[in-house]
Amino acid sequence: MEHEYKIKKGKHYFMGPKLQLADFQIATFAIFLIFGACLSKWFIFGSIISYPIFQFFINKALSNMSYRVFFFNNCAYKLTENFDQINKLFGTSGVYHHWNSARIGWRCIDYENIELFAYCYINSKRIYKKIATCKTDTDIICNIKTDKNQYVFNVKSGEKINETCSVQRSRFKISDIFMYKLYPYFGGQIPSPKFMKLHLEKI
């Protein structure tokens, strides 16, 4: 399903669909706890048991994420400061994204070319690697695959681009049982210099 994300000048957050499986999971867990407090300890026990089951399927869905991305012409801009700033498209995190997370990042530095990055936080350390460069008004397929030891990032665009890079990830942490999806965001420190629009289509 294709979704459109828009951002206004001077803002950081793109507006667009943001509902995900984890929302239902958290809501279900909360309901069980409330009923458990009022009715029976078995409701609390049921919620504790059901949480890792829900999370297993969510983690499985988030372990191999592919999106077709389309940057409109209005995504072209030029960085004039904070030259290491990278915007975000999509990815995953556990508990807090500045601790451990993996995302596809992007930026435009010359009003024309969009650079795509592997953008991670590993044990609170920011790591980013350039994957490829693309143009606006072009379909780009981006993939993040998570395995036990690394995140593998791939970017494709027809026969012109097919680039892959990897980032070593930390071993299993308790935060891995609280995985959730991350959505488009502009910044860092500098907000969007103008109105922008992009499409994300899950593959």
LUMFITI-642645 format. One line per 2 residues: number of its first residue (from 1); their letters; for each residue z, x, y of N, C-alpha, C. Coordinates in steps of 0.001 Angstrom, whole numbers, m for minus. Layout:
// LUMFITI-642645
NUM	a	Z,X,Y,Z,X,Y,Z,X,Y  ...
//
This chain:
// LUMFITI-642645
1	me	0,843,m1196,0,0,0,0,880,1249  m846,539,2189,m975,1328,3401,m53,791,4498
3	he	624,1703,5183,1514,1322,6267,1164,2106,7523  1294,1436,8647,1000,2056,9933,2305,2403,10636
5	yk	2373,3614,11160,3552,4069,11886,3146,4460,13307  3909,3977,14271,3609,4229,15681,4824,4822,16379
7	ik	4570,5631,17388,5655,6183,18191,5281,6114,19664  6247,5767,20494,6021,5701,21932,6280,7055,22584
9	kg	5711,7244,23730,5944,8466,24493,7438,8612,24795  7957,9815,24596,9360,10090,24884,10317,9733,23767
11	kh	9782,9303,22600,10630,8923,21468,10518,9928,20328  11461,9844,19394,11433,10677,18201,11077,9876,16947
13	yf	11567,8630,16856,11388,7853,15640,10100,7050,15658  9316,7180,14589,8157,6321,14402,8636,4944,13945
15	mg	7996,3913,14455,8319,2555,14042,7326,2127,12974  7853,1572,11883,7021,1117,10771,7916,721,9612
17	pk	7334,282,8484,8130,m156,7328,9037,960,6825  10305,628,6555,11256,1644,6104,12158,1161,4970
19	lq	11848,11,4391,12662,m492,3293,12327,273,2017  13328,574,1209,13103,1302,m28,14071,839,m1104
21	la	13863,1308,m2334,14696,899,m3457,16167,1189,m3225  16460,2295,m2558,17853,2672,m2337,18604,1617,m1530
23	df	17898,893,m667,18549,m166,109,19103,m1244,m815  18330,m1647,m1822,18790,m2648,m2776,19930,m2093,m3621
25	qi	19804,m829,m3975,20839,m183,m4785,22176,m176,m4056  22187,242,m2810,23424,308,m2029,23990,m1084,m1807
27	at	23101,m2058,m1531,23555,m3434,m1318,24202,m3991,m2582  23579,m3739,m3735,24135,m4208,m5012,25491,m3577,m5280
29	fa	25589,m2286,m5039,26851,m1569,m5245,27956,m2148,m4359  27621,m2422,m3094,28602,m2974,m2155,29061,m4364,m2584
31	if	28131,m5191,m3044,28479,m6545,m3488,29439,m6501,m4677  29140,m5624,m5629,30025,m5486,m6788,31421,m5059,m6365
33	li	31511,m4133,m5419,32828,m3676,m4971,33600,m4800,m4286  32906,m5591,m3460,33564,m6698,m2750,34080,m7737,m3745
35	fg	33206,m8130,m4694,33633,m9094,m5698,34739,m8518,m6578  34627,m7207,m6864,35655,m6574,m7677,37007,m6620,m7019
37	ac	37035,m6407,m5706,38300,m6444,m4973,38899,m7851,m4974  38022,m8855,m5032,38492,m10243,m4952,38732,m10876,m6320
39	ls	37929,m10454,m7328,37961,m11170,m8595,38498,m10358,m9777  37841,m9236,m10062,38186,m8535,m11291,37829,m7064,m11217
41	kw	38606,m6269,m11901,38326,m4839,m11969,37019,m4551,m12689  36557,m5535,m13515,35323,m5325,m14258,34111,m5284,m13342
43	fi	34192,m5956,m12202,33105,m5880,m11229,33019,m4474,m10651  34173,m3872,m10376,34190,m2498,m9871,33654,m1550,m10935
45	fg	34097,m1752,m12174,33613,m914,m13269,32090,m1043,m13427  31594,m2272,m13308,30155,m2515,m13441,29350,m1829,m12355
47	si	29898,m1826,m11146,29177,m1191,m10038,29127,322,m10211  30225,887,m10691,30274,2336,m10905,29302,2751,m12011
49	is	29197,1922,m13044,28285,2213,m14144,26830,2019,m13720  26573,981,m12936,25187,656,m12575,24596,1648,m11586
51	yp	25437,2271,m10762,24912,3158,m9719,24054,4293,m10280  24543,5107,m11229,23702,6197,m11739,22456,5709,m12456
53	if	22498,4495,m13025,21311,3943,m13688,20235,3658,m12645  20616,2973,m11554,19679,2734,m10464,19159,4060,m9922
55	qf	20074,5011,m9714,19706,6270,m9095,18749,7078,m9966  18896,6974,m11277,17988,7680,m12187,16547,7268,m11934
57	fi	16299,5972,m11815,14936,5481,m11595,14438,5825,m10194  15345,5824,m9214,14962,6197,m7859,14580,7673,m7807
59	nk	15396,8521,m8418,15096,9956,m8444,13774,10227,m9147  13502,9485,m10210,12249,9661,m10938,11065,9314,m10047
61	al	11196,8238,m9268,10118,7836,m8365,9921,8852,m7239  11024,9475,m6790,10949,10411,m5671,10599,11834,m6105
63	sn	10571,12085,m7402,10321,13450,m7875,8852,13843,m7820  7979,12868,m7618,6540,13156,m7504,5936,12161,m6518
65	ms	5938,12519,m5254,5501,11622,m4185,4133,12045,m3669  3186,11099,m3645,1849,11359,m3116,1481,10285,m2101
67	yr	982,10733,m950,546,9823,96,m799,10261,660  m1655,9279,924,m2862,9533,1702,m2484,9366,3174
69	vf	m2706,10406,3952,m2302,10425,5363,m3544,10411,6254  m3494,9619,7291,m4589,9570,8265,m4000,9718,9661
71	ff	m4329,10823,10324,m3906,11052,11704,m4974,10525,12650  m4597,9623,13542,m5535,9160,14554,m5713,10233,15641
73	nn	m6759,10058,16454,m7044,11033,17511,m5861,11238,18454  m5046,10182,18624,m3932,10310,19575,m2792,11169,19025
75	ca	m2932,11674,17797,m1943,12618,17256,m2218,14048,17709  m3348,14264,18378,m3673,15595,18892,m2906,15839,20189
77	yk	m2188,16945,20252,m1431,17318,21436,m1281,18836,21432  m518,19375,22366,m322,20824,22427,1135,21128,22736
79	lt	1741,21957,21884,3110,22403,22149,3131,23359,23330  4033,23121,24258,4173,24009,25415,5513,24736,25428
81	en	6397,24372,24499,7693,25029,24327,8193,24728,22922  9304,25359,22531,9833,25169,21171,8708,25260,20135
83	fd	8062,26415,20089,6863,26572,19278,7113,26531,17778  8375,26520,17361,8657,26382,15937,8952,24928,15555
85	qi	8762,24012,16497,9040,22610,16202,7999,22045,15245  8466,21357,14230,7599,20748,13235,8006,19286,13066
87	nk	7040,18389,13174,7286,16968,12959,7269,16682,11456  7735,15504,11070,7848,15188,9644,7039,13941,9281
89	lf	6493,13961,8076,5739,12815,7561,6557,12010,6556  6909,12630,5437,7688,11944,4402,8353,12998,3528
91	gt	9306,12569,2734,9979,13486,1822,11233,12862,1253  12118,13703,711,13345,13221,92,14537,14060,540
93	sg	15713,13458,423,16953,14156,753,18073,13616,m112  19148,14415,m199,20350,13959,m876,21527,14013,75
95	vy	22121,12878,377,23268,12709,1271,22887,12951,2735  22471,14194,3071,22167,14514,4471,21000,15493,4502
97	hh	19965,15181,5290,18714,15940,5215,18814,17357,5777  19840,17673,6558,20007,19047,7041,20783,19914,6049
99	wn	21171,19338,4932,21802,20112,3859,20767,20467,2796  20185,19441,2199,19154,19648,1187,18082,18565,1304
101	sa	16855,18986,1524,15754,18038,1657,14428,18760,1514  13375,17986,1265,12013,18524,1179,11069,17518,1813
103	ri	10256,17983,2769,9329,17097,3464,7997,17791,3737  6976,16989,3942,5719,17479,4494,5848,17412,6009
105	gw	5630,18542,6672,5713,18598,8123,4346,18801,8757  4251,18532,10053,2986,18706,10757,3226,18986,12239
107	rc	2240,19585,12880,2252,19760,14327,832,20079,14786  582,19868,16067,m702,20212,16674,m413,21140,17853
109	id	m1062,22277,17899,m746,23271,18930,m1903,23522,19896  m3058,22877,19653,m4226,23195,20479,m5078,21981,20843
111	ye	m4493,20774,20778,m5201,19523,21057,m6285,19199,20026  m6337,19947,18932,m7438,19741,17979,m7008,19854,16522
113	ni	m6416,20973,16148,m6097,21243,14743,m4655,20864,14418  m4488,20162,13302,m3156,19779,12837,m2756,20697,11686
115	el	m1617,21357,11858,m1090,22242,10822,m114,21463,9944  m238,21642,8636,626,20969,7669,1538,21991,7007
117	fa	2814,21616,6837,3836,22546,6363,4641,21979,5203  5150,22874,4369,6281,22561,3506,7524,22780,4360
119	yc	8371,21750,4472,9518,21806,5386,10767,21423,4606  11682,22377,4441,12856,22149,3590,14150,22613,4258
121	yi	15226,22016,3790,16570,22556,4008,17150,22840,2629  17482,24097,2373,18061,24514,1104,19444,25092,1391
123	ns	20477,24393,952,21860,24800,1249,22057,25021,2746  21535,24087,3533,21657,24054,4997,20775,25081,5723
125	kr	19978,25835,5005,19081,26806,5620,17682,26216,5748  17129,26236,6962,15795,25688,7185,14725,26672,6717
127	iy	13792,26163,5922,12681,26961,5413,11392,26185,5633  10395,26837,6214,9100,26168,6332,7969,27153,6080
129	kk	6922,26645,5405,5743,27442,5073,4493,26636,5403  3557,27270,6057,2301,26587,6374,1486,26405,5100
131	ia	963,25187,4905,139,24901,3732,m1346,24922,4080  m1730,24166,5128,m3154,24034,5453,m3312,23546,6888
133	tc	m4543,23535,7351,m4904,23002,8668,m5972,21937,8482  m5824,20826,9193,m6795,19738,9085,m7135,19200,10468
135	kt	m8064,18251,10508,m8474,17597,11737,m7934,16175,11765  m7936,15571,12934,m7611,14152,13035,m8780,13329,12483
137	dt	m8550,12041,12275,m9570,11123,11738,m10127,11605,10402  m9260,12201,9589,m9635,12676,8258,m8555,12279,7264
139	di	m8959,11792,6103,m7985,11460,5054,m7447,12737,4414  m6127,12855,4393,m5456,13990,3771,m4524,13455,2687
141	ic	m4580,14035,1509,m3669,13639,433,m2583,14693,303  m1329,14265,485,m185,15174,441,725,14803,m728
143	ni	1199,15825,m1427,2053,15606,m2592,3259,16535,m2556  4419,15988,m2926,5627,16791,m3131,6119,16528,m4541
145	kt	6188,17573,m5331,6693,17452,m6695,7980,18251,m6816  9009,17620,m7356,10320,18254,m7504,10589,18535,m8967
147	dk	10878,19790,m9288,11327,20099,m10642,12694,20767,m10573  13161,21333,m11652,14521,21861,m11706,14743,23025,m10744
149	nq	13707,23834,m10531,13895,25070,m9783,13177,25137,m8439  12239,24234,m8177,11459,24369,m6959,10844,23048,m6514
151	yv	10436,23035,m5257,9593,21979,m4706,8176,22534,m4642  7211,21765,m5120,5815,22187,m5068,5062,21237,m4136
153	fn	4411,21806,m3127,3698,21034,m2115,2196,21253,m2282  1432,20176,m2200,m21,20277,m2298,m677,19402,m1241
155	vk	m1723,19933,m628,m2494,19204,377,m3967,19271,m11  m4626,18104,m53,m6047,18035,m387,m6797,17219,655
157	sg	m8059,17587,865,m8940,16810,1732,m10374,17034,1270  m10864,16118,435,m12207,16252,m100,m12358,17573,m844
159	ek	m13485,18258,m609,m13736,19557,m1230,m13373,20710,m305  m12917,20399,914,m12660,21442,1909,m11270,22054,1784
161	in	m10274,21234,1449,m8893,21703,1407,m8268,21363,65  m7662,22337,m555,m6854,22125,m1755,m5866,23281,m1834
163	et	m4771,23163,m1072,m3814,24257,m927,m2452,23852,m1493  m1775,24816,m2113,m471,24578,m2728,497,25683,m2351
165	cs	1755,25321,m2145,2810,26322,m1977,4094,25764,m2576  5056,26626,m2809,6312,26198,m3418,7494,26780,m2657
167	vq	8622,26106,m2764,9879,26551,m2158,10962,26456,m3223  11669,27541,m3418,12758,27563,m4402,13865,26620,m3957
169	rs	14310,25761,m4828,15374,24819,m4480,16668,25211,m5165  17768,24686,m4638,19067,24958,m5237,19186,24202,m6551
171	rf	20042,24684,m7430,20263,23998,m8685,20944,22662,m8435  21064,21885,m9496,21611,20532,m9369,22927,20523,m8591
173	ki	22984,19626,m7627,24206,19414,m6861,24591,17948,m6944  25820,17638,m6584,26274,16256,m6594,25424,15405,m5655
175	sd	24842,16047,m4613,24007,15304,m3671,22745,14752,m4323  22342,15329,m5485,21141,14862,m6168,21286,13443,m6701
177	if	22496,12961,m6839,22668,11583,m7307,22706,10600,m6133  22376,11080,m4941,22288,10208,m3765,20946,10411,m3061
179	my	19887,10607,m3840,18574,10868,m3267,18005,9626,m2576  17323,9848,m1485,16669,8760,m763,15434,9297,m54
181	kl	14594,8396,400,13315,8759,1017,13483,8984,2518  12706,9938,3040,12676,10210,4473,11326,9780,5047
183	yp	11334,9303,6278,10162,8692,6902,9665,9533,8083  8524,9136,8684,7967,9904,9814,8946,10048,10979
185	yf	8984,11258,11517,9879,11586,12628,9198,12641,13494  9314,12497,14810,8728,13472,15739,9839,14354,16307
187	gg	9714,15668,16136,10754,16568,16654,11308,17393,15528  12385,18009,15766,13087,18522,16804,13545,18039,18137
189	qi	13533,19034,19035,14100,18824,20352,13149,18089,21288  11858,18362,21159,10895,17765,22081,10434,16412,21547
191	ps	10544,15339,22329,10058,14032,21882,8536,13944,21979  7993,12873,21495,6543,12684,21515,6015,12697,22951
193	pk	4976,13502,23241,4445,13572,24600,3580,12373,24979  3257,11505,24000,2416,10343,24271,2495,9373,23102
195	fm	1845,8242,23233,1769,7279,22133,939,7879,21001  1453,7755,19766,734,8270,18601,786,7245,17473
197	kl	m180,7371,16569,m263,6434,15443,m810,7176,14227  m221,6878,13059,m719,7445,11809,m553,6426,10685
199	hl	m1325,6611,9628,m1248,5753,8451,m724,6556,7268  115,5928,6471,561,6490,5201,265,5461,4105
201	ek	m425,5912,3066,m722,5043,1945,m216,5683,666  703,5034,m2,1278,5585,m1236,232,5572,m2342
203	i	143,6683,m3059,m826,6807,m4150,m77,6763,m5486
//
